[in-house]
Amino acid sequence: MDKIIAVIVSYNRKKLLKEALEHLLHQQNVKFDILIIDNASTDGTKEYIVDYLQKDNILYHNTGANLGGAGGFSLGVKMGVEKGYDYVWIMDDDTMVKENALDELLKAKEILKGNFGFLCSDVRWIDGSACAMNVPNIDENWIQDSAYLENGIVKVKQCSFVSCFIPSRVVKKVGLPIKEFFIWGDDAEYTKRISLQYPCYFVARSKVIHKMLSNTPTDIVAESSDRLFRYNYAYRNMYYVKKLEGGKLNMLLFYYRTFLEIVRILKSKGKGKGKKIRILCKSMHQRKKFHPEIEYIE
């Protein structure tokens, strides 16, 4: 029997984490373990979920410092593989999995005869609409695998880390997510890296809810001041991902879209325009010295 571990990265969202654990514990027909990566939460997370930590199938690890989502996922995937699990199922602490989410991923695994780099679920927002932040990128050559469509399986080349199912053998081959991303873009880079070497698939019958506050993509123009620090990493990381994709036209489009972001900020109403532009320019400037190395598991 395959050994599976679900990895949840959490930071100061104890109530959401508890709810996510409840959903995981109600999975049907599947036996698996759960690893909580606590990014050094300061809201009493461990004490709040202490009853769950008494269960044999739930592991807990405090990082000792906030490694960001990227650092948390990198560590969680590494720990899962090193502990001898065959598959790592990764998600955020606001991911509410449906009762058959993992069972459907495993059914897809059997249909595909294990030949895949990752599987990803159908991620919905709380109102049932598609979650804008978690729509996978369809592979241009999806038609080659159209035989799987009747099973709700579509070939993709990129997805988010909200319910992403990865074989440990693939992790050993392609390495770990890049922890230096800290936040944003780590999932895009990692799943793209995997899909360049393996066929990867979206599994429509595996459904999860991403319990975000709103179903809108990240937007520095509309962002509140208390969350602007995240954009210190955003454009640097996006540049890294686009550079990996290659092509002069691709890079020109990236620069053009970044220029349009600055124009949108200048035309926007409200305060903080100067701060937003400085953060954007700083993030872009950091791209010149951002050369992280991919870490591999021995």
C-alpha positions as CSV (number, residue, x, y, z in Angstrom):
1,M,0.0,0.0,0.0
2,D,1.3,3.5,-0.9
3,K,2.3,5.7,2.0
4,I,0.9,9.1,1.7
5,I,1.4,12.3,3.7
6,A,-0.6,15.5,3.5
7,V,1.6,18.6,4.2
8,I,-0.1,21.7,5.5
9,V,1.9,24.9,5.9
10,S,0.5,27.3,8.5
11,Y,1.3,30.7,9.9
12,N,-0.9,32.5,12.5
13,R,-4.2,31.1,11.3
14,K,-5.0,28.6,14.0
15,K,-8.8,28.5,13.4
16,L,-8.4,27.9,9.7
17,L,-5.8,25.2,10.4
18,K,-8.1,23.4,12.8
19,E,-10.9,23.5,10.2
20,A,-8.6,22.2,7.5
21,L,-7.5,19.3,9.8
22,E,-11.2,18.4,10.4
23,H,-11.7,18.1,6.7
24,L,-8.6,16.0,6.2
25,L,-9.7,13.7,9.0
26,H,-13.0,13.0,7.2
27,Q,-11.4,11.7,4.0
28,Q,-13.1,8.6,2.7
29,N,-11.5,5.2,1.8
30,V,-7.9,6.4,2.2
31,K,-5.3,6.0,4.9
32,F,-2.7,8.7,5.2
33,D,-0.7,10.8,7.6
34,I,-0.7,14.6,8.1
35,L,2.4,16.8,8.6
36,I,1.8,20.3,9.9
37,I,4.6,22.8,9.2
38,D,4.1,25.7,11.6
39,N,6.1,28.7,10.4
40,A,6.8,29.8,14.0
41,S,3.2,31.1,14.6
42,T,2.8,33.5,17.4
43,D,-1.0,33.1,17.9
44,G,-0.9,29.9,20.0
45,T,-1.4,27.5,17.1
46,K,0.2,24.5,18.8
47,E,-1.9,24.9,22.0
48,Y,-5.0,25.5,19.9
49,I,-4.7,22.2,18.0
50,V,-3.1,20.2,20.9
51,D,-5.9,17.6,20.8
52,Y,-5.2,16.8,17.2
53,L,-1.5,16.3,17.9
54,Q,-2.4,13.3,20.1
55,K,-3.5,11.4,17.0
56,D,-1.0,8.8,15.7
57,N,-1.4,10.0,12.1
58,I,-0.7,13.7,12.7
59,L,2.9,15.1,12.9
60,Y,3.8,18.6,13.9
61,H,7.0,20.6,13.2
62,N,7.7,24.2,14.2
63,T,10.3,25.8,11.9
64,G,11.6,28.1,14.6
65,A,11.3,31.1,12.2
66,N,8.9,32.2,9.5
67,L,10.3,30.7,6.3
68,G,7.4,32.0,4.2
69,G,5.1,29.7,2.3
70,A,7.9,28.7,-0.1
71,G,10.3,27.7,2.8
72,G,7.5,25.9,4.6
73,F,6.5,23.8,1.5
74,S,10.2,23.1,0.7
75,L,10.8,21.8,4.2
76,G,7.5,19.9,4.3
77,V,8.1,18.1,1.0
78,K,11.7,17.3,2.1
79,M,10.5,15.8,5.4
80,G,7.8,13.8,3.8
81,V,10.2,12.2,1.2
82,E,12.9,11.6,3.8
83,K,10.4,9.9,6.1
84,G,9.8,7.3,3.4
85,Y,6.4,8.4,2.1
86,D,5.6,7.5,-1.5
87,Y,3.4,10.6,-2.2
88,V,3.3,14.1,-0.8
89,W,0.0,16.0,-0.9
90,I,0.5,19.7,-0.2
91,M,-1.9,22.5,0.6
92,D,-2.3,25.8,2.5
93,D,-3.9,26.0,5.9
94,D,-7.1,27.4,4.4
95,T,-7.7,24.5,2.1
96,M,-10.8,22.6,2.9
97,V,-10.8,19.2,1.1
98,K,-14.0,17.5,0.1
99,E,-14.5,14.0,1.6
100,N,-13.4,12.2,-1.6
101,A,-10.7,14.6,-2.7
102,L,-7.8,12.3,-2.1
103,D,-9.7,9.2,-3.2
104,E,-10.3,10.8,-6.6
105,L,-6.6,11.7,-6.9
106,L,-5.8,8.0,-6.3
107,K,-8.3,6.8,-8.8
108,A,-6.7,9.1,-11.4
109,K,-3.3,7.7,-10.4
110,E,-4.6,4.2,-11.2
111,I,-6.0,5.4,-14.6
112,L,-2.7,7.0,-15.5
113,K,-0.9,3.9,-14.2
114,G,1.3,6.2,-12.0
115,N,2.8,8.0,-15.0
116,F,2.6,11.6,-13.9
117,G,4.7,14.3,-12.3
118,F,1.8,15.8,-10.3
119,L,-1.9,15.8,-10.0
120,C,-3.9,18.8,-8.9
121,S,-7.5,19.2,-7.7
122,D,-10.4,21.4,-8.8
123,V,-10.0,24.4,-6.5
124,R,-13.2,26.3,-5.7
125,W,-13.9,29.4,-3.7
126,I,-16.5,29.5,-0.9
127,D,-19.3,30.4,-3.3
128,G,-18.5,27.4,-5.6
129,S,-16.9,29.5,-8.3
130,A,-13.5,28.7,-9.7
131,C,-10.8,30.1,-7.4
132,A,-9.0,32.8,-9.4
133,M,-5.7,32.2,-7.7
134,N,-5.6,28.5,-8.3
135,V,-6.6,27.9,-11.9
136,P,-4.1,25.5,-13.5
137,N,-2.5,26.2,-16.9
138,I,-3.6,23.8,-19.5
139,D,-0.9,22.1,-21.6
140,E,-0.9,23.2,-25.2
141,N,-0.7,19.5,-26.2
142,W,-3.6,18.4,-24.0
143,I,-5.4,16.9,-27.0
144,Q,-2.8,14.1,-27.1
145,D,-4.2,12.8,-23.8
146,S,-7.8,13.5,-24.6
147,A,-8.7,9.9,-23.9
148,Y,-8.6,10.8,-20.2
149,L,-11.2,13.5,-20.6
150,E,-14.1,11.1,-19.9
151,N,-12.6,10.6,-16.5
152,G,-12.3,14.3,-15.8
153,I,-8.5,14.3,-16.3
154,V,-6.8,17.0,-18.3
155,K,-3.1,17.5,-19.1
156,V,-1.7,20.7,-17.5
157,K,1.7,22.4,-17.2
158,Q,1.3,24.4,-14.0
159,C,-0.8,24.6,-10.9
160,S,-0.8,26.1,-7.4
161,F,0.1,24.3,-4.2
162,V,-3.5,24.2,-3.1
163,S,-4.0,20.4,-3.3
164,C,-1.1,19.2,-5.3
165,F,-0.2,15.5,-5.2
166,I,3.4,14.7,-6.0
167,P,5.2,11.3,-6.1
168,S,8.4,11.2,-4.0
169,R,10.3,9.7,-6.9
170,V,9.6,12.9,-8.9
171,V,10.8,15.1,-6.0
172,K,14.1,13.1,-5.9
173,K,14.5,13.7,-9.6
174,V,13.6,17.4,-9.9
175,G,14.6,18.6,-6.4
176,L,12.7,20.7,-3.9
177,P,10.6,23.9,-4.2
178,I,12.9,26.9,-4.0
179,K,12.7,28.2,-0.4
180,E,14.3,31.5,-1.3
181,F,11.1,32.6,-3.1
182,F,9.7,33.1,0.4
183,I,6.2,33.8,-0.9
184,W,4.5,33.8,-4.3
185,G,5.6,32.1,-7.4
186,D,7.2,29.0,-5.8
187,D,4.3,26.8,-6.9
188,A,4.4,28.2,-10.5
189,E,8.2,27.5,-10.7
190,Y,8.1,24.1,-9.1
191,T,5.1,22.7,-11.0
192,K,6.5,24.1,-14.3
193,R,9.9,22.4,-13.5
194,I,8.1,19.1,-13.0
195,S,5.9,19.4,-16.1
196,L,9.0,19.9,-18.3
197,Q,10.0,16.3,-17.4
198,Y,6.8,14.5,-16.7
199,P,3.2,14.7,-17.9
200,C,1.0,16.3,-15.3
201,Y,-2.8,16.4,-14.8
202,F,-5.8,18.3,-13.4
203,V,-8.3,16.0,-11.8
204,A,-11.8,17.5,-12.0
205,R,-13.4,15.0,-9.7
206,S,-11.1,15.9,-6.8
207,K,-12.5,19.0,-5.3
208,V,-11.3,21.4,-2.6
209,I,-12.4,24.7,-1.2
210,H,-9.8,27.5,-0.9
211,K,-11.3,29.6,2.0
212,M,-9.7,32.9,1.0
213,L,-11.2,36.2,2.1
214,S,-12.0,37.2,-1.5
215,N,-11.8,35.5,-4.9
216,T,-9.6,38.1,-6.6
217,P,-6.1,37.8,-8.0
218,T,-3.3,39.6,-6.2
219,D,-3.1,43.2,-7.3
220,I,-0.6,45.7,-6.0
221,V,-2.9,48.6,-7.1
222,A,-5.8,47.5,-4.9
223,E,-3.7,45.9,-2.1
224,S,-4.0,47.2,1.5
225,S,-0.9,48.7,3.1
226,D,-0.5,45.9,5.7
227,R,0.0,43.4,2.9
228,L,2.3,45.4,0.6
229,F,5.5,43.8,2.0
230,R,4.6,40.6,0.0
231,Y,5.3,42.5,-3.2
232,N,8.9,42.8,-2.3
233,Y,9.2,39.2,-3.6
234,A,6.4,39.1,-6.2
235,Y,8.0,40.7,-9.3
236,R,11.5,39.3,-8.5
237,N,9.9,35.8,-8.4
238,M,7.8,36.3,-11.5
239,Y,10.8,37.4,-13.4
240,Y,12.6,34.3,-12.4
241,V,9.7,32.1,-13.6
242,K,9.4,33.9,-16.9
243,K,13.1,33.7,-17.5
244,L,12.9,29.9,-17.1
245,E,10.2,29.8,-19.7
246,G,12.6,31.5,-22.1
247,G,12.0,33.5,-25.3
248,K,12.7,37.2,-26.0
249,L,9.0,37.9,-26.7
250,N,8.0,36.3,-23.4
251,M,10.4,38.6,-21.5
252,L,9.4,41.7,-23.4
253,L,5.8,40.9,-22.5
254,F,6.8,40.6,-18.8
255,Y,8.5,44.0,-18.9
256,Y,5.5,45.6,-20.7
257,R,3.1,44.2,-18.1
258,T,5.3,45.5,-15.3
259,F,5.3,49.0,-17.0
260,L,1.5,48.8,-17.2
261,E,1.4,48.1,-13.4
262,I,3.2,51.3,-12.8
263,V,0.8,53.2,-15.0
264,R,-2.2,51.7,-13.2
265,I,-0.7,52.7,-9.8
266,L,-0.2,56.3,-11.0
267,K,-3.8,56.4,-12.3
268,S,-5.3,54.9,-9.2
269,K,-7.0,56.8,-6.5
270,G,-6.0,56.9,-2.9
271,K,-2.7,57.2,-1.0
272,G,0.5,55.2,-1.1
273,K,1.2,55.4,-4.8
274,G,4.9,56.3,-4.2
275,K,5.3,53.4,-1.8
276,K,3.8,50.9,-4.2
277,I,6.0,52.0,-7.1
278,R,9.1,51.9,-4.8
279,I,8.2,48.3,-3.8
280,L,7.7,47.3,-7.4
281,C,10.9,48.8,-8.5
282,K,12.8,47.3,-5.6
283,S,11.4,43.8,-6.3
284,M,12.4,44.2,-10.0
285,H,15.9,45.3,-9.1
286,Q,16.4,42.3,-6.8
287,R,16.0,40.0,-9.9
288,K,19.6,40.8,-10.9
289,K,21.1,39.1,-7.9
290,F,18.5,36.4,-7.4
291,H,20.1,33.1,-8.4
292,P,18.9,30.5,-6.0
293,E,20.2,26.9,-6.2
294,I,17.8,24.0,-6.4
295,E,18.2,21.7,-3.4
296,Y,18.1,18.0,-4.0
297,I,17.4,15.1,-1.6
298,E,20.3,12.8,-1.2
